[in-house]
Amino acid sequence: MRATRQGLPLVDREIQVLGLIAQGGSYSEIAAALHLAHASVKNYAASAIKKLGARSQAHAVHLAYQAGIFRRERHGDHAGYTAHIRRREPICDDCARGEIAYRAERRTTRRQTSQEAAA
Ligand SMILES: [Zn+2]
């Protein structure tokens, strides 16, 4: 459960909007990215802030991280991939691609490190 201080779970759109705010997105940018009206983004942000019992956007982002609200939504990288494994569920396409990129990157880093050590 995405329990919050107020006991009301956030809906997916509120989590999405808050996640993009956490990444520095403006209401206009978030509206464009999610194909929503500017006013809708404002409403989702306001209700997320209220449900979290936060005093500001920054406070809401902080509380959401503490409550682990974003962790469930994470996909497309190594952390998302390991989260699927931990939950014993199939790996989604985004996370499968992210994991391949992560492993390729690690191989490259390891090769560079051993070459530097040999030099
Ligand atoms: Zn995933």
Boltz pocket constraint, residues with backbone or C-beta under 6 A from the ligand:
constraints:
  - pocket:
      binder: B
      contacts: [[A, 74], [A, 75], [A, 76], [A, 80], [A, 81], [A, 84], [A, 91], [A, 92], [A, 93], [A, 94], [A, 95], [A, 96]]
      max_distance: 6.0
